[in-house]
Amino acid sequence: MSRVEAREKVTGAARYAVDFPAEDVAYAAAVLSTIACGEVDEVRAGEALAMPGVLAVLSCENVPPLVQDPRDGELNVFQSPQVSYRGQLVAAVIAETSETAHEAARLLHVTYRDQRVPDLVLRSPAESQADEPYGAPVEMGDPDAAFADAPIMVDATYRTPAEHNNPMEPHATLAYWEGDTRLTVHDSNQGPSRVHATLARLFSLDERNVRVISPHVGGGFGSKGTPRPNVVLAALASRVVGRPVRFAVTRRQMFAITGYRTPTIQRVRLGADDSGRLSVIAHEANELTSTVRSFTEDSTNPSRVMYQAPNRRMAGCLARLDVPSPSWMRGPGDTPGMFALECAMDELATTLGIDPIELRIRNEPETDPTTGHPFSSRNLVACLREGARRFGWQAHSGKGLGVAATTYPVYRSGSKATARRESNGRYTVRIAAIDIGTGARTALTRIAAEALGVESDAVTVEIGDSDLPKATLAGGSKGTASWGTAIVRACEKLLADPSAREATADTTDEVKKDSGYSHHAFGAHFAEVRVDRATGEIRVPRLLGVYAVGRVVDPVLARSQFIGGMTMGVGMALTERSVLERDGGFLNTDLAQYHVPTSADVPSVEAVWLDEHDPHLNPMGTKGIGEIGTVGMAAAIANAVHDATGVRFRELPLTPQTVLPHLDGPRP
């Protein structure tokens, strides 16, 4: 089945946020702070306002009040003179054209007061810092005593840098008002229902008078998972000038105001007997957030479910620093956490002289090692063995081969959907889901057609509009599972009543029920690397991913998601790092300096999956596939680099500058 929206996209008919036409539209350009800590003293707007075509200048000095969000200060746009990080929104210009708005923004003069030296340093778990714990810590047995008594020990600290999401379509919004009570926005986001509820709250509007339209979204990778300041700024600007306003965040500005993956410092301790069976897993992580927004992602998550050990500790601490606010990025928590855990497992295998695959198999748990619940399905061992067969695996060969496991939880959230019989034998299914480029329209069309017992071309699925039945956002690899469940239930209700024209289902109560099982997807990553010992340059000629993700609804879409995730893992391992300057802003704020991998960087990428039947998940039997391809990929590459060089690297990315000083010339 081809993508439902394929023709629209390849012909240019698909409209993204700022593509929608609007009469008498104006444009906004943002001004970002040049300090990290302090307050706005004055916004001198005279020169900008004197420019022909400039309609208004917005700042904390004149903006209409909002109902401030105590959980996410990023959304309280211009509501206070307080500056909490370098790059924060401090002013905006609205003008007749985009060019005029951006030129006028350069003419604004913002002065500051009460500046102080920013606190920017994330410290390791072993160092003292006024951190706050986050998540639900795990403490089982006596990890410290068990580690001290273990015959074989690994005690290592791993570091991952800040990374930035860079979707092709920037964060962008077209907003317009009808009077002072009805707001419509065309917005690039990962959840119209979430944006809709947020705007209604901020602007004190009845939710029936807010509409968010997002038929096509040019990528997100988590950065558009929750509303960002762009949608609030566009709505504010439109209210002030009384006209539709378009606002697109520039690529450079995205590095400050739309989120990034937090850097992490993780200490992993593994204790094992001489056969490699683990007696203790201790995984402690330090992460950061800004002072204006509380955001956490738990990097210790993978250690909770991957391997059996009677003594366990998983704990995280969060440092509030004077930095831009981190946010969701593909595989949050699990991606950096799996790098640390799977590299530590490789170190343990090397110490023991055991095949890394065999070590993982020896520590395979019968039940969830933290909760004790049975797994609804767990085929990690099968993925490792199938991957080894396909890849031509050779342990400790010195040929530059590496392996790592991967996992991701299976989530669902409540959603609503409506199924309707049309007069011509067709069906229409409506749900406020979103397609951020993953092919959600196509997958949901297939799910609906199967539930209705008709061909896919007899079903039209309407998504991307908050006026449709409320749905959860696209994130946490839960979109298909959540939306699909609601669609199946609506179709079942419709078929159960032949006289009904329409049926609606709400799965809120269904997804809250505890199944009694631990639900996770699993897989294995294999990588081959070549290291130039004269330059430190690393090439990745071959990657393989083998996955057990329940039922795959659409093989073409699934392969695309797996390969995309694996490619992001290459970027994490070898190129991607956002560099924080001493003044608190990021240095490499464009794609010339922030390097992402391209198709030429990995000549061969293969993604396969096992047939896995799991009756305990949802009506479709699906597990999420959007993030598992990224989780663990960087570890497989780092382990392959160790196999090629004999040098263990515990900090990413593995650039020539970091690798070369540790190489001692050509390997015999």
C-alpha positions as CSV (number, residue, x, y, z in Angstrom):
1,M,0.0,0.0,0.0
2,S,1.4,3.4,-1.0
3,R,1.3,6.3,1.4
4,V,-2.2,7.8,1.4
5,E,-0.7,11.3,1.1
6,A,2.1,10.4,-1.3
7,R,0.7,12.3,-4.3
8,E,0.1,15.5,-2.3
9,K,3.6,15.5,-1.0
10,V,5.5,14.8,-4.2
11,T,3.4,17.3,-6.1
12,G,3.8,20.0,-3.5
13,A,0.0,20.1,-2.8
14,A,0.5,19.1,0.9
15,R,0.3,22.2,3.0
16,Y,2.5,22.7,6.1
17,A,1.9,25.2,8.9
18,V,2.9,28.4,7.1
19,D,1.8,27.3,3.6
20,F,-1.9,28.0,4.4
21,P,-3.3,31.1,2.7
22,A,-4.5,34.0,4.8
23,E,-5.8,37.3,3.8
24,D,-3.9,40.4,4.9
25,V,-1.3,38.2,6.7
26,A,1.6,39.7,8.7
27,Y,4.9,38.2,9.8
28,A,6.7,37.9,13.1
29,A,10.4,37.8,13.8
30,A,11.8,36.9,17.2
31,V,14.6,38.6,19.2
32,L,16.5,36.3,21.6
33,S,18.4,37.3,24.7
34,T,22.1,37.8,24.6
35,I,22.6,37.1,28.3
36,A,21.9,33.9,30.4
37,C,20.8,35.4,33.7
38,G,19.2,38.7,34.6
39,E,16.3,40.9,33.6
40,V,15.3,42.9,30.6
41,D,15.8,46.6,31.5
42,E,14.5,48.3,28.4
43,V,13.5,47.4,24.8
44,R,14.3,50.4,22.6
45,A,12.0,50.0,19.6
46,G,12.0,53.5,18.1
47,E,14.3,52.7,15.2
48,A,12.4,49.5,14.4
49,L,9.0,51.1,14.6
50,A,10.1,53.8,12.2
51,M,10.7,51.3,9.4
52,P,8.0,51.3,6.7
53,G,5.9,48.2,7.1
54,V,6.5,47.5,10.8
55,L,3.2,47.1,12.6
56,A,4.2,46.5,16.2
57,V,7.0,45.4,18.6
58,L,6.1,43.0,21.5
59,S,8.1,42.5,24.7
60,C,7.5,42.3,28.4
61,E,6.8,46.0,28.4
62,N,3.6,45.9,26.4
63,V,2.3,42.3,25.8
64,P,-1.2,41.2,26.8
65,P,-1.3,39.1,29.9
66,L,-1.6,35.3,29.8
67,V,-2.8,32.8,32.3
68,Q,0.8,31.7,33.1
69,D,1.7,28.0,33.0
70,P,3.5,27.1,36.3
71,R,4.8,23.8,34.8
72,D,6.4,25.2,31.6
73,G,7.7,28.7,31.9
74,E,8.7,28.6,28.2
75,L,5.1,29.2,27.3
76,N,4.8,32.4,29.4
77,V,6.0,34.4,26.5
78,F,7.0,38.0,27.5
79,Q,5.1,37.7,30.8
80,S,8.1,38.7,32.9
81,P,11.4,40.7,32.4
82,Q,13.2,37.7,33.9
83,V,15.9,36.1,31.6
84,S,16.6,32.5,32.5
85,Y,19.0,31.5,29.7
86,R,20.8,32.8,26.7
87,G,18.5,32.6,23.7
88,Q,15.2,33.1,25.5
89,L,12.5,35.1,23.7
90,V,12.7,38.7,24.8
91,A,11.0,40.6,22.0
92,A,9.3,40.2,18.6
93,V,8.6,42.4,15.6
94,I,5.4,42.1,13.5
95,A,5.6,43.5,10.0
96,E,4.0,43.4,6.5
97,T,6.7,41.1,5.1
98,S,9.0,38.5,6.6
99,E,12.0,40.4,5.3
100,T,10.9,43.6,7.0
101,A,10.2,41.8,10.3
102,H,13.7,40.3,10.4
103,E,15.4,43.5,9.4
104,A,13.5,45.4,12.0
105,A,14.3,42.8,14.6
106,R,18.0,43.6,14.1
107,L,17.3,47.2,14.9
108,L,15.8,46.5,18.3
109,H,18.1,47.4,21.2
110,V,17.5,45.3,24.4
111,T,19.4,46.3,27.6
112,Y,19.6,44.2,30.7
113,R,20.0,44.6,34.5
114,D,20.9,42.4,37.5
115,Q,23.1,40.1,35.4
116,R,25.0,37.3,37.1
117,V,27.5,34.6,36.1
118,P,25.5,31.6,34.9
119,D,25.8,28.1,36.4
120,L,26.3,25.8,33.4
121,V,28.3,22.8,34.6
122,L,26.7,19.4,34.9
123,R,28.6,17.3,37.4
124,S,29.0,13.6,37.7
125,P,27.1,11.4,40.2
126,A,30.2,11.1,42.3
127,E,30.5,14.9,42.7
128,S,28.5,17.0,45.1
129,Q,25.9,19.3,43.6
130,A,22.5,20.6,44.8
131,D,20.6,18.1,42.7
132,E,17.1,16.9,43.1
133,P,16.2,13.2,42.5
134,Y,13.7,12.4,39.8
135,G,11.7,9.4,38.7
136,A,11.1,6.3,40.8
137,P,14.4,5.1,42.1
138,V,15.0,1.3,42.4
139,E,16.8,-0.2,45.4
140,M,16.9,-4.0,45.7
141,G,19.2,-6.0,47.9
142,D,22.5,-4.4,48.9
143,P,24.2,-3.2,45.7
144,D,27.2,-1.7,47.4
145,A,28.1,-4.9,49.3
146,A,27.4,-7.1,46.4
147,F,29.6,-5.1,44.2
148,A,32.5,-5.1,46.7
149,D,32.2,-8.9,46.9
150,A,31.9,-9.6,43.1
151,P,34.8,-11.5,41.6
152,I,34.5,-9.5,38.4
153,M,33.7,-5.8,38.3
154,V,33.1,-3.0,35.9
155,D,32.8,0.5,37.3
156,A,32.7,3.1,34.6
157,T,31.3,6.6,33.9
158,Y,29.8,7.4,30.5
159,R,29.0,10.8,29.1
160,T,26.7,11.8,26.3
161,P,26.4,15.4,25.0
162,A,23.5,17.7,24.3
163,E,21.9,16.8,21.0
164,H,19.4,18.9,19.0
165,N,16.4,17.7,17.0
166,N,16.6,19.1,13.5
167,P,13.3,18.3,11.6
168,M,13.2,19.5,8.0
169,E,10.2,21.8,8.8
170,P,11.1,24.3,11.6
171,H,8.6,25.0,14.4
172,A,6.1,27.3,12.6
173,T,2.6,28.7,13.2
174,L,0.0,30.7,11.3
175,A,-2.5,32.2,13.9
176,Y,-5.6,34.3,13.5
177,W,-8.5,35.5,15.7
178,E,-12.2,36.0,15.1
179,G,-12.9,38.8,17.5
180,D,-11.3,38.2,20.9
181,T,-12.8,34.9,21.6
182,R,-12.0,32.5,18.8
183,L,-8.5,31.4,17.9
184,T,-7.4,29.3,15.0
185,V,-3.8,28.2,14.4
186,H,-2.1,26.2,11.7
187,D,0.8,24.7,13.6
188,S,3.6,22.3,13.2
189,N,3.3,20.0,16.2
190,Q,3.0,16.3,17.4
191,G,-0.4,16.6,19.0
192,P,-3.2,19.0,18.0
193,S,-5.3,18.1,21.1
194,R,-2.4,19.0,23.4
195,V,-1.8,22.3,21.7
196,H,-5.5,23.1,21.6
197,A,-5.9,22.6,25.4
198,T,-2.7,24.6,26.1
199,L,-3.8,27.6,24.1
200,A,-7.3,27.6,25.6
201,R,-5.8,27.6,29.1
202,L,-3.2,30.3,28.4
203,F,-5.6,32.7,26.7
204,S,-8.6,31.9,29.0
205,L,-10.7,30.6,26.1
206,D,-13.5,28.1,25.9
207,E,-11.9,25.0,24.3
208,R,-14.7,25.1,21.8
209,N,-13.3,28.4,20.5
210,V,-9.8,27.1,19.8
211,R,-8.9,25.1,16.7
212,V,-5.5,23.7,15.8
213,I,-5.0,22.5,12.2
214,S,-2.0,20.3,11.4
215,P,-2.6,18.1,8.4
216,H,1.1,17.7,7.5
217,V,4.1,18.0,9.7
218,G,7.7,17.9,8.4
219,G,9.2,15.9,11.2
220,G,9.6,16.4,14.9
221,F,11.7,13.7,16.6
222,G,10.1,14.8,19.9
223,S,10.9,18.5,19.7
224,K,7.2,19.2,18.7
225,G,5.8,16.8,21.2
226,T,4.5,19.5,23.5
227,P,3.7,23.1,22.6
228,R,6.7,25.4,22.1
229,P,6.9,29.2,22.4
230,N,6.3,29.7,18.7
231,V,2.6,28.9,18.8
232,V,2.1,31.3,21.8
233,L,4.0,34.1,20.2
234,A,2.1,33.8,16.9
235,A,-1.2,33.9,18.8
236,L,-0.1,36.9,20.9
237,A,1.1,38.8,17.8
238,S,-2.1,38.1,15.9
239,R,-4.2,39.4,18.8
240,V,-2.1,42.6,19.0
241,V,-2.2,43.6,15.3
242,G,-5.7,42.2,14.6
243,R,-4.5,40.2,11.6
244,P,-3.3,36.7,10.8
245,V,0.4,36.3,11.7
246,R,2.9,33.8,10.4
247,F,5.9,33.0,12.6
248,A,8.6,30.4,11.6
249,V,11.5,29.8,14.0
250,T,14.8,30.1,12.2
251,R,17.2,27.1,12.2
252,R,19.6,29.0,14.5
253,Q,16.8,30.0,16.9
254,M,15.7,26.3,17.1
255,F,18.9,25.5,18.9
256,A,17.7,27.8,21.8
257,I,14.0,27.7,22.1
258,T,12.7,24.4,20.8
259,G,14.5,21.9,23.0
260,Y,17.3,19.3,22.8
261,R,18.4,16.1,24.4
262,T,19.9,16.7,27.8
263,P,23.6,15.8,28.3
264,T,24.1,13.0,30.7
265,I,26.8,11.7,33.0
266,Q,26.1,8.1,34.0
267,R,28.0,5.8,36.3
268,V,27.4,2.1,35.7
269,R,28.6,-0.7,38.1
270,L,28.3,-4.3,37.1
271,G,29.3,-7.2,39.4
272,A,29.5,-10.7,38.1
273,D,30.8,-14.2,38.9
274,D,33.5,-15.9,36.8
275,S,30.8,-17.3,34.4
276,G,29.4,-13.8,33.7
277,R,26.2,-14.0,35.7
278,L,25.4,-10.7,37.2
279,S,25.0,-10.2,40.9
280,V,24.6,-6.4,40.8
281,I,23.6,-3.7,38.4
282,A,23.9,-0.1,39.7
283,H,23.1,2.7,37.3
284,E,23.1,6.3,38.4
285,A,22.6,9.2,36.1
286,N,22.9,13.0,36.3
287,E,21.0,15.2,33.9
288,L,20.1,18.8,33.6
289,T,17.1,21.1,33.0
290,S,16.6,24.8,32.9
291,T,15.4,27.1,35.7
292,V,12.3,28.0,33.8
293,R,11.0,24.5,32.9
294,S,11.2,21.2,34.8
295,F,12.0,18.5,32.3
296,T,13.3,15.0,33.1
297,E,14.1,11.9,31.1
298,D,15.3,8.9,33.0
299,S,18.4,7.4,31.6
300,T,18.4,4.5,34.0
301,N,15.2,3.1,32.4
302,P,16.9,0.3,30.3
303,S,18.7,-1.1,33.3
304,R,15.4,-1.7,35.0
305,V,14.3,-4.4,32.5
306,M,17.3,-5.6,30.5
307,Y,19.2,-8.1,32.7
308,Q,18.7,-10.2,35.8
309,A,20.6,-9.3,39.0
310,P,19.4,-9.7,42.5
311,N,21.0,-6.5,43.7
312,R,19.9,-3.4,41.9
313,R,20.1,0.4,42.1
314,M,18.7,2.8,39.5
315,A,18.6,6.5,40.5
316,G,18.8,9.8,38.8
317,C,19.5,13.4,39.8
318,L,18.5,16.6,38.0
319,A,20.5,19.8,38.1
320,R,18.7,23.1,37.5
321,L,21.1,25.2,35.5
322,D,21.1,28.5,33.6
323,V,20.7,26.8,30.2
324,P,18.1,26.6,27.5
325,S,15.3,24.1,28.3
326,P,15.8,20.5,27.2
327,S,12.9,18.6,25.8
328,W,11.9,15.3,24.2
329,M,14.2,13.7,21.6
330,R,13.8,10.3,19.9
331,G,14.0,7.6,22.6
332,P,14.3,10.0,25.5
333,G,16.1,8.5,28.5
334,D,16.5,5.1,27.0
335,T,18.8,6.3,24.2
336,P,21.6,7.7,26.4
337,G,20.9,5.2,29.1
338,M,21.4,2.2,26.7
339,F,24.7,3.6,25.5
340,A,26.0,3.4,29.1
341,L,24.5,0.0,29.9
342,E,25.4,-1.7,26.7
343,C,29.0,-0.4,26.7
344,A,29.4,-1.6,30.3
345,M,28.1,-5.0,29.3
346,D,30.7,-5.1,26.4
347,E,33.4,-4.1,28.9
348,L,32.3,-7.0,31.2
349,A,32.4,-9.4,28.3
350,T,35.9,-8.3,27.3
351,T,37.1,-8.7,30.9
352,L,35.7,-12.2,31.1
353,G,36.7,-13.2,27.6
354,I,33.1,-14.1,26.8
355,D,31.2,-13.5,23.6
356,P,29.1,-10.3,24.3
357,I,26.1,-12.1,22.9
358,E,26.6,-15.1,25.2
359,L,26.9,-12.8,28.2
360,R,23.6,-11.2,27.4
361,I,21.9,-14.6,27.0
362,R,23.3,-15.8,30.3
363,N,21.7,-12.9,32.1
364,E,18.3,-13.1,30.4
365,P,15.6,-12.7,33.0
366,E,12.5,-14.9,33.2
367,T,10.3,-12.0,34.4
368,D,10.7,-8.3,34.7
369,P,13.6,-8.0,37.1
370,T,12.4,-4.9,38.8
371,T,8.6,-5.4,39.0
372,G,8.4,-9.2,38.9
373,H,5.7,-9.1,36.2
374,P,5.9,-11.6,33.4
375,F,6.8,-10.1,30.0
376,S,3.9,-10.1,27.6
377,S,6.5,-11.2,25.1
378,R,10.3,-10.9,25.1
379,N,12.4,-12.1,22.1
380,L,15.7,-10.5,22.8
381,V,17.6,-13.7,22.6
382,A,16.0,-14.6,19.3
383,C,17.0,-11.1,17.9
384,L,20.6,-11.5,19.1
385,R,20.9,-15.0,17.5
386,E,19.2,-14.0,14.2
387,G,21.4,-10.9,14.0
388,A,24.6,-12.9,14.6
389,R,23.6,-15.3,11.8
390,R,22.8,-12.5,9.3
391,F,25.8,-10.3,10.2
392,G,28.4,-13.0,10.3
393,W,29.2,-12.2,13.9
394,Q,32.7,-12.9,15.3
395,A,33.4,-11.9,18.9
396,H,36.6,-10.2,19.8
397,S,37.8,-10.5,16.2
398,G,39.6,-7.2,15.9
399,K,37.6,-6.7,12.7
400,G,35.7,-3.7,14.0
401,L,32.4,-5.6,14.9
402,G,30.1,-4.5,17.7
403,V,26.8,-5.5,19.1
404,A,24.3,-4.0,21.6
405,A,20.8,-4.8,22.6
406,T,17.9,-2.4,22.3
407,T,14.6,-2.0,24.0
408,Y,11.7,0.5,24.4
409,P,8.6,0.4,26.6
410,V,5.1,-0.2,25.0
411,Y,2.8,2.7,25.9
412,R,-0.8,3.5,25.2
413,S,-2.9,6.6,26.1
414,G,-6.6,7.1,25.9
415,S,-8.0,8.5,22.7
416,K,-11.4,9.0,21.0
417,A,-12.3,8.0,17.4
418,T,-15.5,8.1,15.3
419,A,-16.3,5.7,12.5
420,R,-19.0,6.6,10.0
421,R,-20.8,4.8,7.2
422,E,-21.1,6.9,4.0
423,S,-23.9,6.4,1.4
424,N,-21.6,5.1,-1.3
425,G,-20.3,2.1,0.6
426,R,-17.3,3.9,1.9
427,Y,-16.3,4.7,5.5
428,T,-14.8,7.7,7.2
429,V,-12.8,7.5,10.3
430,R,-12.0,10.6,12.3
431,I,-9.4,11.1,15.1
432,A,-7.2,14.0,16.1
433,A,-4.1,12.0,15.5
434,I,-1.1,13.4,13.7
435,D,1.3,12.4,10.9
436,I,4.7,13.8,11.4
437,G,6.2,12.0,8.4
438,T,6.0,8.5,9.8
439,G,3.1,7.4,7.7
440,A,0.4,7.4,10.4
441,R,-2.4,8.1,7.9
442,T,-1.5,5.0,6.0
443,A,-1.1,2.7,9.0
444,L,-4.4,3.9,10.5
445,T,-6.2,3.4,7.2
446,R,-5.0,-0.2,7.1
447,I,-6.1,-0.7,10.7
448,A,-9.5,0.7,10.0
449,A,-10.0,-1.3,6.8
450,E,-9.1,-4.5,8.6
451,A,-11.5,-3.8,11.5
452,L,-14.3,-3.0,9.0
453,G,-13.6,-5.9,6.8
454,V,-13.1,-3.8,3.6
455,E,-10.4,-2.8,1.3
456,S,-8.2,0.1,2.3
457,D,-9.3,2.2,-0.6
458,A,-12.9,2.2,0.9
459,V,-11.7,4.0,4.0
460,T,-10.9,7.7,4.5
461,V,-9.0,8.6,7.7
462,E,-9.2,12.3,8.8
463,I,-6.5,13.4,11.2
464,G,-4.5,16.5,12.1
465,D,-7.3,18.7,13.4
466,S,-8.3,19.4,17.1
467,D,-11.9,19.6,16.0
468,L,-11.8,15.9,15.5
469,P,-12.2,13.4,18.4
470,K,-9.5,14.1,21.0
471,A,-6.4,12.0,20.7
472,T,-3.0,11.6,22.4
473,L,0.1,13.1,20.8
474,A,2.7,11.3,18.6
475,G,5.4,10.4,21.1
476,G,6.8,7.6,23.1
477,S,6.2,5.2,20.2
478,K,2.6,5.0,21.3
479,G,0.8,6.7,18.4
480,T,-0.3,3.6,16.4
481,A,-1.1,1.6,19.5
482,S,-3.2,4.4,21.1
483,W,-5.0,5.7,18.0
484,G,-5.4,2.3,16.5
485,T,-7.1,1.0,19.6
486,A,-9.6,3.8,19.5
487,I,-10.2,3.3,15.7
488,V,-10.7,-0.5,16.1
489,R,-13.2,0.0,19.0
490,A,-15.2,2.6,17.0
491,C,-15.3,0.3,14.0
492,E,-16.4,-2.6,16.2
493,K,-19.3,-0.5,17.6
494,L,-20.3,0.6,14.2
495,L,-20.4,-3.0,12.8
496,A,-22.3,-4.2,15.9
497,D,-25.3,-2.0,15.0
498,P,-26.1,-2.4,11.3
499,S,-28.6,0.5,11.5
500,A,-26.1,2.9,13.0
501,R,-24.7,5.6,10.7
502,E,-21.9,6.6,13.1
503,A,-20.2,5.2,16.2
504,T,-17.7,6.8,18.7
505,A,-15.3,5.1,21.0
506,D,-13.3,6.4,24.0
507,T,-10.5,4.2,25.2
508,T,-9.6,6.1,28.3
509,D,-10.8,3.5,30.7
510,E,-9.5,0.6,28.6
511,V,-5.9,1.7,28.6
512,K,-5.9,2.4,32.3
513,K,-6.5,-1.3,33.1
514,D,-3.4,-3.1,34.4
515,S,-2.8,-6.1,32.3
516,G,-0.4,-7.6,34.8
517,Y,2.3,-7.9,32.2
518,S,5.5,-5.9,31.5
519,H,5.2,-4.6,27.9
520,H,8.4,-3.9,26.0
521,A,9.8,-4.2,22.5
522,F,13.3,-5.7,22.1
523,G,16.0,-5.9,19.5
524,A,19.7,-6.2,18.6
525,H,22.0,-3.8,16.8
526,F,25.1,-4.9,14.9
527,A,27.7,-2.5,13.5
528,E,30.9,-2.8,11.5
529,V,33.4,0.1,11.7
530,R,36.7,1.1,10.1
531,V,39.0,3.4,11.9
532,D,41.8,5.3,10.2
533,R,44.6,5.1,12.7
534,A,46.4,8.0,11.1
535,T,43.5,10.5,11.2
536,G,41.1,9.1,13.8
537,E,38.3,9.1,11.3
538,I,35.6,6.4,11.7
539,R,33.5,4.9,8.9
540,V,30.5,2.7,9.3
541,P,30.2,0.5,6.2
542,R,27.5,-1.8,7.6
543,L,24.6,-1.8,10.1
544,L,22.0,-4.4,11.0
545,G,19.0,-4.1,13.2
546,V,16.9,-7.1,14.2
547,Y,13.7,-6.3,16.1
548,A,10.8,-8.0,17.9
549,V,8.0,-5.4,17.9
550,G,4.8,-7.4,17.9
551,R,2.8,-7.2,14.7
552,V,4.1,-4.9,12.0
553,V,1.2,-3.1,10.3
554,D,3.0,-1.9,7.3
555,P,6.4,-3.3,6.3
556,V,7.5,-0.4,4.1
557,L,6.7,2.2,6.8
558,A,8.3,0.0,9.5
559,R,11.6,-0.4,7.6
560,S,11.7,3.4,7.1
561,Q,11.3,4.0,10.8
562,F,13.9,1.5,11.8
563,I,16.5,2.8,9.3
564,G,15.7,6.4,10.3
565,G,16.3,5.5,14.0
566,M,19.5,3.7,13.2
567,T,20.8,6.6,11.2
568,M,20.1,8.9,14.2
569,G,22.1,6.5,16.3
570,V,25.1,6.9,13.9
571,G,24.8,10.7,14.4
572,M,24.8,10.2,18.2
573,A,27.8,8.0,18.0
574,L,30.0,9.9,15.6
575,T,29.0,13.5,14.8
576,E,26.3,15.1,16.9
577,R,27.2,17.4,19.8
578,S,25.7,20.8,20.8
579,V,28.5,22.8,22.3
580,L,27.6,25.2,25.1
581,E,29.6,28.4,25.3
582,R,30.8,30.0,28.5
583,D,28.0,32.7,28.1
584,G,25.4,30.0,28.2
585,G,24.4,29.8,24.5
586,F,25.0,27.0,22.0
587,L,27.9,27.6,19.6
588,N,27.2,25.4,16.6
589,T,23.7,26.6,15.7
590,D,23.4,25.5,12.1
591,L,23.7,22.4,10.0
592,A,27.1,23.5,8.7
593,Q,28.5,23.1,12.2
594,Y,26.1,20.6,13.8
595,H,26.8,17.5,11.8
596,V,24.1,14.9,11.0
597,P,24.8,11.8,9.0
598,T,23.7,11.4,5.5
599,S,23.0,8.4,3.3
600,A,26.6,8.4,2.1
601,D,27.8,7.8,5.6
602,V,26.4,4.3,5.9
603,P,26.5,2.4,2.6
604,S,24.6,-0.6,4.0
605,V,21.7,-0.4,6.5
606,E,19.5,-3.5,7.0
607,A,16.5,-3.6,9.2
608,V,14.5,-6.9,9.8
609,W,12.1,-8.1,12.3
610,L,10.8,-11.3,13.8
611,D,7.3,-12.5,13.6
612,E,6.0,-11.9,17.1
613,H,2.5,-12.6,18.4
614,D,1.6,-10.8,21.6
615,P,-2.1,-11.0,22.6
616,H,-1.6,-8.8,25.7
617,L,-1.0,-5.5,24.0
618,N,-3.9,-4.0,22.0
619,P,-6.4,-5.1,19.4
620,M,-3.7,-4.9,16.7
621,G,-1.0,-6.7,18.6
622,T,1.5,-3.8,17.8
623,K,4.4,-2.4,19.7
624,G,5.9,1.0,18.9
625,I,8.7,1.2,16.3
626,G,9.5,4.9,16.1
627,E,12.3,4.9,18.7
628,I,13.7,1.4,19.2
629,G,15.9,1.9,16.2
630,T,17.9,4.7,17.9
631,V,18.2,3.1,21.3
632,G,21.4,1.1,21.6
633,M,22.8,2.0,18.2
634,A,25.5,4.3,19.5
635,A,26.6,1.6,21.9
636,A,27.0,-1.0,19.1
637,I,29.2,1.5,17.2
638,A,31.3,2.4,20.2
639,N,31.8,-1.3,21.0
640,A,32.8,-1.9,17.4
641,V,35.4,0.9,17.7
642,H,36.8,-0.9,20.7
643,D,37.0,-4.1,18.7
644,A,38.9,-2.3,16.0
645,T,41.3,-0.3,18.1
646,G,41.5,-2.0,21.5
647,V,40.7,1.4,23.0
648,R,37.6,1.9,25.1
649,F,35.8,5.2,24.6
650,R,33.2,6.2,27.1
651,E,32.2,9.7,25.9
652,L,30.3,10.6,22.7
653,P,30.6,11.6,19.9
654,L,33.6,9.7,18.6
655,T,35.0,12.4,16.4
656,P,38.6,12.3,15.0
657,Q,39.6,15.0,17.5
658,T,38.6,12.7,20.4
659,V,39.7,9.4,19.0
660,L,43.1,10.2,17.4
661,P,45.0,11.1,20.6
662,H,44.2,7.6,22.0
663,L,45.5,5.7,19.0
664,D,49.2,4.7,18.8
665,G,49.6,4.3,15.1
666,P,48.8,1.4,12.7
667,R,47.6,-1.8,14.3
668,P,49.7,-4.8,13.4
